[in-house]
């Protein structure tokens, strides 16, 4: 793999850019791999990358039924933060945020990480108390957050209206080192690095069945034939239930649609990410100038990758109240993704009842921010059989009553 | 936007008038059941890609619970029926079979 650098750009500029090579190869599948990962989204590719980088396992295939990064990795609102209440969540999300800081250098691929700061507005007395508690929890966890006053909110976000009639801004939980990144680039960067290590990324290869012998996974059946595997990692977000069904177990997961929308591009007006969880809306401005807006999830099981209309209306109505200048904006695009929700709104990174088969799912509405940390923990779990970061997120926590209750900690908008 | 008909009061309305209550026809395992049974009843869900039976409540109407048979891929609502049953009625199963011949049936 040729390195990307300023010299490479200069060199290619002198020869009509004829020397750029493909970022990753498109090989045909071999008959067998040591590890097969199903799902070439951010989490799947990160798992493969850290298997190679941290554990020296490079005989790996990453399969995807569509194209890489075409699921939720390409459908989220790109927010990266780690201001969670519970210790296991703070540990994995903070690991993830820290890895994002140097990810461009590690991958030699510009993922455009922008530590612009994330602000979670407190618009009720309950939220004020909740965020003060989170601030203290974060201090103990080593996560750098601070509760700020409405005046500081106004200084950071001049377009905000503090004294809205229904939900005035009473303060905010501010994480200065949080931010956004280019979501596609995260998938592309990992894919390029995996391909460079000799791993196979096989697109348009849907898994149709899982084969096992004596309780041990042996192969996956795909639309490109049967592929043998020593270990199997299922990292397919919203479709985890279908894959688990093939592997012969059920998950405490339900799939629902979460949607986002972007406005027409406007001049720079807001250089931080603002989340308003009471009114179900969050917003940032992309580098192109579009306002990127996310809202609440639908509440019924859904695989359609589009959301219900009333949620768009709800989200936009709430944001217009807090940001009156948005009222004249036209919306350009709206889309949905299928998110896998667990009962406690925390993920599952775990062994499964099928030996050799591991699952990473349940990231619900907040998976993008976790990509590097999730891949790191999943790779460690698959390579060594245990991982300190993943331990609390095991599938058995439900029957044992060890919930990691983040639905209360973070409101709805993860 | 889903359109649902409440079988209790007969009103057809948009989904905003109803509240979803999750998977229907769960068999309750209480005291005396094994850990596996209770775990499965409490947490494990079918979450199918296709025909799904789910509970709804006519929250902004008559307030009654009922069950809807719906496709999670196309959002087509096959039928709604009262909740006082432990499995889908035969005519609902027939309706679904007619629309989805490949459906494996309620299990």
Interface residues (C-beta under 8 A of the other chain):
Chain A: X239 X241 X242 X250 X251 X252 X253 X254 X255 X299 X300 X301 X302 X303 X304 X308 X309 X310 X343 X398 X399
Chain B: X1 X2 X15 X16 X19 X20 X22 X23 X35 X36 X38 X39 X40 X42 X43 X44 X45 X46 X47 X48 X49 X52 X54 X70 X72 X73 X74 X75
